Amino acid sequence: MNTQEILKNANNISLEKAAFESQGKFCELWPTVKEGLQLLEGFIKNPIVKASIEVLISAGDAISSRVCK
């Protein structure tokens, strides 16, 4: 699944109840975590690892779009 598909299907990602209960902390930290992951991705040569980091970023963005209002 690529980045666009993950974001397009954000509402289909199953989330634990805790994701909605502790959304404040996630919403507060996500921009910093995302920035760190993007930096890490820039340091990595392995395309599989880079793709994995990109999927994590996309999943985080998708979850953020659902829980951070």
Steps between C-alpha positions, in 0.01 A plus 500: 500500500648835403474838670200620297308178566566521874383861518200427278398213728566675831147430621552128447799475734393313812596692811504401863264694725810649666584686177195717555540523877861620490474701180634816664842350561515341154388821331757696696787264421421391143652804319830449684499124451422546131790744463733251670387218273551718193853580617568132562367410156747745347791323670406148388620348172307173510186545284298250703572682824426834333167366375418368848565841653283660231216259587535592869482869415194443281328295769576771757360767269188292438444441871567866570234598248250287693579574863646852496207734450 
